[in-house]
Amino acid sequence: MSTTTSHPAVPALPVLAVDLVTDPALLEGLAELARGLEAAGVGALTLSDGGLHPIHVASHLAPLTRDIALLPRTDAVYVEPFHLATQLMSLDHLSHGRAGWLLTAETDPAVPAAVGRTTLGLQATAREAADVLEASRLLWDSWAPDAVVRDAEHGVYVDAARLQYADFAGETFAVRGPAITPRSPQGLLPVLVADTDRPAAGERAATELADGRALDLDISGGARPEQLAARIRETTGEAGVVGESRTVRLVRLVGLDLETDPLGTVAELAAGLHAQGLIARAPQPGTSLREQFGLDPALFDLDTARRSDRARLSSKDPA
């Protein structure tokens, strides 16, 4: 079974995203803002840590929004990989297939100290980020779509023959699996690395394993559609394609001023970029994030060597 996904020859246009910082002071009005951005033609929100955990805030917004995708920008290193993968799967369930992961690799020494770990060097940080991404995909892919049978007559909730172990061993951790959460709507959540996070995340995670790039455009000082268009063309080319994992799948507006008409600002920028054919239109209801990004469906392929019910079989039992 492969833990990576194949990409179409011609990906979809990049999805427009707005980055929101998870400041507790903003939480009260965050759902209204998210729905307003959804109406303004934005395809995705990224949630960056501003005090509240990005996955928690994304989970709060999931049932309060309809079409907009939700990508927490969160650390892959100083975490428990099994729990991180499960939280992201749960977000995909809550959002009905609108979840993704903007992978970061934390370099602030206060973060490992808070969880009782020593600070990793840059090379070790990149290696662990790649390991966690691989382990997460194995966990996401550990339940077949039809594994839950809910056979009340025989008292069986799940068919163990339709589960498989993750069986991942990295340098600093191992995950056996399977996940404790049934397969989520997308199967494999799309994972992107922003260009600004690439040095810490490392080339393997960013270039070999990720599903694409997030191009960050800082609009904190004000920006016109023409300026952003020039930057997008400079980075992606007219067709929006630079090839495989280096494909820009997300154009992310960062530094949005929430004090002076944020919805008007974003609507103007979105309309201008749409008119020039540089970003995708807002998603139709029921569109998954994989579909927005032009990624192939993540099909389940049961690996009999990792099948979970084998643990209960003796050497004389058939596989």
Summary of the structure (lengths in Angstrom):
residues: 319
radius of gyration: 20.1
end to end distance: 17.6
largest distance: 71.4
contacts: 1067
relative contact order: 0.19
helix: 39%
strand: 18%
